[in-house]
Amino acid sequence: MKVDFVVYPVHGRPFTADATYMPDSRPKPVVIFTHGFKGFKDWGHFNLLARHFAENGFVFVKFNFAYNGTSVEDDSDLHDLEAFGNNNFSLELDDMQALIDLLHDTNPPIQRQELDLNRIYLVGHSRGGGAVILKAAEEPRVKAVATWSAVSDYDQRWTEPQMAQWKQEGVQYVLNGRTGQQMPLYYQLAEDYHLNRARLDIPQVIRKMSQPLLILHGEQDETLPLQMAHDLKKWKPDAELRLLPDTNHSFGGQHPYPHGELPAPARAAADLTMNFFQRHA
């Protein structure tokens, strides 16, 4: 069963989400899946991923960040480049908070008897991996966290000359290799980061994170270096680190994804993640 719904965060721009589960009127642990940079909830194999978790007894919730470039009217791909350019890390944390709060609402979008709200788990891919660490550190209702090829520090992404040019011009552009779009990033992203550094500094925040953490990273990751996984482990020594052989940044996925079964690397990551969450019930 798949339930689509809309979430209304405090900043005012709503976003779409969905929950996949096998309804049986019994409380099931909830996994909230967080996409990465230039990602969206229905990218590639993510619907197959949702089904795999659901078939193993979880409620799998995935969502679009409000400013990821989708909209409530059309969440099929990234088309609102103005919204994309105005996204920032604080807005993403606000989105996650709104979703967690909605699940605890007196009238949640999923029938209450299907949810075990004492077992809420976060999974974040790439930039979303950084977001789930930050959110867990400030949200005690999160039971445990898994990162999939996560960024370890937002501050490493740009050199000083790049930052100076970005500030002067007010915008920089990143290429979406899949679509050919030149996607804007407005300088407000950097301003928000520096203004909210205490909240957004992953190397510092992860040290305050009390929940169990699973760090998964593909050994063939072409986007984020393996060192980022080792850094996260260094800053949180009790984390569990697993490096996956023959695994790239997207865990074998692509968009569109033409197959009816999960790519093997994504299935391996999912199984490791479910096992980790079950050990931290």
Secondary structure, 3 states (H helix, E strand, C coil): CEEEEEECCCCCCCEEEEEECCCCCCCEEEEEEECCCCCCCCCCCHHHHHHHHHHCCCEEEEECCCCCCCCCCCCCCCCCHHHHHCCCHHHHHHHHHHHHHHHCCCCCCCCHHHEEEEEEEEEEECHHHHHHHHHHHHCCCEEEEEEECCCCCHHHCCCHHHHHHHHHHCEEEEECCCCCCEEEEECHHHHHHHHCHHHHCHHHHHHHCCCCEEEEEECCCCCCCCHHHHHHHHHCCCCEEEEECCCCCCCCCCCCCCCCCCCHHHHHHHHHHHHHHHHCC
